Amino acid sequence: MSAVEKLLEQARRLSPGERRRLLARLERSLSREPARPRRRAAEGPYTRSLALAGTVHTSFSDVSSNKYGHVAEAAAGRRRDR
């Protein structure tokens, strides 16, 4: 049983008045908690996505999958036009 579950079990045994006092004190103490430090850039919202960058494979072929062939065609076209 986790600590939170133990606390909830104990709170269930309290009288309604004691529960209200407990809630009020919890709310006061949590509102005084210092603000969390800001996340560093490495821990930002896209961290997991960026960690996967370049690791996915697809069978779909596009310009980037055969870029050297396309670059060669483009370069050959320029040479002929000169």
Secondary structure as GFF3:
##gff-version 3
##sequence-region A 1 82
A	DSSP	alpha_helix	3	12	.	.	.	ID=ss1
A	DSSP	alpha_helix	16	31	.	.	.	ID=ss2
A	DSSP	three_ten_helix	41	43	.	.	.	ID=ss3
A	DSSP	alpha_helix	47	52	.	.	.	ID=ss4
A	DSSP	three_ten_helix	63	66	.	.	.	ID=ss5
A	DSSP	alpha_helix	67	81	.	.	.	ID=ss6
###
